[in-house]
Amino acid sequence: MRVIGLDGVASAWSEPVPIAAGFFGEGEWDADWIGHPNPEHEAQPVVLRHEFDANGVVRATLYATAVGVYQAALNGTDVDDHVLKPGWTPFAERTIADMTDVTSLIREGSNCLSVRMAGAWATEHFGFRQNAQPRYGTQPRMAAQLLLEFADGSSQWIRTGHEWRTASGALKFSGLYKGERYDARADLIDASGVRYAEPGYDDSRWDAARAFPAEPVPEPRISPPVRRIEEISPASAQVTDAGATILDFGQNLVGRLRMRVSGPAGTTITLRHAEVLEDGQLATRPLRRANATDIYTLAGGGDEVWEPEFTFHGFRFAEITGWPGELQPDDVVAVVIHSDMQRTGWFSTSHPLLQRLHDNVVWSLRGNFLSLPTDCPQRDERLGWTGDIQIFAPTAGFLYDVRGFLDSWLRDLAIEQDSEGMVPFVVPNVLGLARPAAAWGDAAVVVPDVLHQQFGDLDTLARQYSSARAWVDLCVRLAGPDLIWEGDFQFGDWLDPTAPPDRPGQAMTATGLVATACLARSAVLLARAAEMLGHTSDFERYTRIADQVRTAFVREYVTPAGRMLSDTPTAYALALVYDLLPEDLRHPAGARLAALARENGYRIATGFVGTPIILDALSRTRQHATAGRLLLETGCPSWLYPVTMGATTIWERWDSMLPDGTVNPGDMTSFNHYALGAVADWIHRELAGLTSLQPGHRRVQIAPHPIAGVDDAAVVLLSPHGRIELSWQRRGEIIKVSASVPTGVEAEVHLGDRDPFTATAGAHRWEFVEQDNPIPPDVSLDSPLSQVIDDSDALALIEQMLTAHRPGAAEAMHAGTRWTQGQTLREVLFQYASPAVQADIAVQLLQLSTARSGTANVDSRVA
């Protein structure tokens, strides 16, 4: 047959390709769920095995699943390279089966199908209370069916059941939080030297497998499997006074260690993990109840290679004790694991801090997209928080093909949603906590919309539509007839940097304002989905509701002059980005937002809700320079502050590590949390300049917005219609733009002050004159603070001199100052500098002015 590609070009003739589907026909799934014979209180890792005869097999297909995690092997060889399969779903309602072609592993005659299994997500003690109990039972269990097809057209099913045998093997304990304990001396080898996974092993002393009640018929896998993606060698090592070796892998990652070691039988090696060091030791307090410790006991007799199998850790540093002899650099490697998604988007710039920030976003995505989108990968949590993915989904959808990954998670969200439409805080809902919370429950509406916009995925939008509608209807009921959602529990602008370490929800912005704004946006997105799906009456209804909520929002929270009653950056950002303001109030609101940013010294003043949209709010009101200053600020709190502190992932808190190198004293401090990395979406769209205008990037906008301090930026996107490339470089006052547009994609181009125009497929080069960046007015001791903060060169000079004379003075001045028009630099400096230091600053400021103007004589002007 002839195959027609996406570009419409006919390829060569080829034979039909057979495709096997993983769906079960009626009654085909009939495997028993089996596991450990003794119902222990603590989950027991287990090994299961079964022998069978096979002759003349032409095809063999294994279908297997677990409530827990497993790996299957045929005749001693693992059937695939998946890790922690089948992954985490609401096991009581939905299980996933992996379908694997194992034809090449079948032997003529006797065969052995074996399974290694542990509890993982199914038996973990989730939650924030010491007495938290497993949600899915105390023991893991699995079920499998092996389909053998023979040359004569007949077939045979080999299913798990009472005839299977089970035993405890070398893996003595396994938990996500605690880690694994493995005793290689207990490997299962019989008196004849046959290992348990091979046919012919004597399992007469093994127990019969215990049968468990039936679970749901498993569904085929949608989300990509978790795999070993990368290996990282230690960047450095240090030996502590106690004789332990601490390895630094140079990157905060998610995975586990693989080691090669030889030594006497019974030697025990302990591996402990942490994201950061404090006082030269592993900082384990942020892990809370997660021990993150793996223990290996040697069998002796030569080289032994071991890697934990059914757990993972979030770490950059690993402490190793008990190593026999001298630990060599190549004895240990960090194995990075996560869901094996295709990379689709890239960003690059010569600005080193900004590039590191973006790299950190990618690493945090990789670490937290492991079976489901988690909040963090290291402490006693690792849960699918809805609020985190709601704000990060646009960034994720650019960087990776997350369609199957998020499609699968959204199915679980709909399962966990109650009959009233309430979406729990985490999916799967193992916390047992569920209240309607704006921005968190909105994931039911936002994430399907993102998949549609990024990938043109109408199927997910349609399937999740009833879930999204149920959530919006619930919010409308809670808002009441005045459509102002107040008085209920809300997370609000979570982790606003002004919130105390132990009260992260104590934000500056009123929670009712946040909730009402989120309701308006979700109604708009739901109306858009209704229109796309042809639900005309719903489109009209939710469009009307959105308009009514906008009116109520302005009535309740906005003054006639455009001031927000919560006079905070998040309040203005919500009003501007969610289009809640009438046109005549947008400009004053944008101006006030820019003024607030300036008054705060261009340091961040937003939490989870405001942070993803603050730069968009500034850009949409033509406050590009202010957006640039916010992005490139390095003081705490800011996006780049963690980078200056050596971060290699995005932190949960702006100050997860304090400037003195100590860990934030709060009980909730993660160093790998992608939420605040949602700024990468603005970097892709506004700074680099690539925005999707139609679902699936069929029509895009090219509109770079260079900012002072960044000389170039580039993005590459593997869109559903082909590779899109866009880059720009500053050459003096000229911005040079290069773009490559694939066939079938149309680009709407905006360059500086030029009139917009359309570009079609092909390679393009354009230039435009950058909008004026005038030299700022000279700064002196009598300049207003608003002028000082806007002159980054003058501010840097002042802070350098203050620090030179008294360490900490510059940071104290910056943090304690409102950079307003009504106060001068001289009025502030007297608190932090002596008259002599002030005089030195005055001279240096004058020299800066002279250098800018080209004037040579300074002394007379100083006098």
Buried (B, 14 or more C-beta within 10 A) or exposed (E): EEEEEEEEEEEEEEEEEEEEEBEBEEEEBBBBBBBBBEEEEEBBBBBBBBBBEBEEBEBBBBBBBBBBBBBBBBBBEBBBEBBBBBBBBBBBEBBBBBBBEBBEBBBEEEBBBBBBBBBBBBBBBBBEEEEBEBBBBBBBBBBBBBBBBBEEEEEEEBBBBEEBBBBBBBBBBBBBBBBBBBBBEBEBEBEEEBBBBBBEBEBEEBBEBBBBEEBBBBBEBBBBBBBBBBEBEBEEBEEEEEEBBBBBBBBBBBBBBBBEBBBEEEBBBBBBBBBBBBEEBBBBEBBBBBBBBBBBBBBBEEEBEBBBBBBBBBBBBBBBBBBBEEBEEEBBBBBBBBBBBEEBBBBBBEBEBBBBBBBBBBBBBBBBBBBBBBBBBBBBBBBBBBBBBBBBBBBBBBBBBBBBBBBBBBBBBBBBBEEEBBBBBBBBBBBEEBBBBBBBBBBBBBBBBBBBBBBBBBEBBBBBBEBBBBBBBBBBEBBEEEBBBBEBEBBBBBBBBEBEEEEBBEBBBBBBBBBBBBBBBBBBBBBBBBBBBEBEEBBEBBBEBBBBBBBBBBEBBBEEEBBBEBEBBBBBBBBBBBBBBEEEBBEBBBBBBBBBBBBBBBBBBBBBBBBBBBBBBBBBBBBBBBBBBBBBBBBBBBBBBBBBBEBBBBBBBBBBBEEEEEBBEBEBBBBBBBBBBBBBBBBBBBBBBBBBEEBBBBBBBBBBBBBBEBEBBBBBBBBBBBEBBBBBBBEEEEBBBBBBBBEBBBBBBBBBEEEEEEBEBEEBEBEBEBBEEEEBEBBBBEBBBBBBBBBBBBBEBBBEBBEEBBEEBBBEBBEEBBBEEEBBBBEBBEEBBEEEBBEBBBBBBBBBBBEEEEEEEBEEEEE
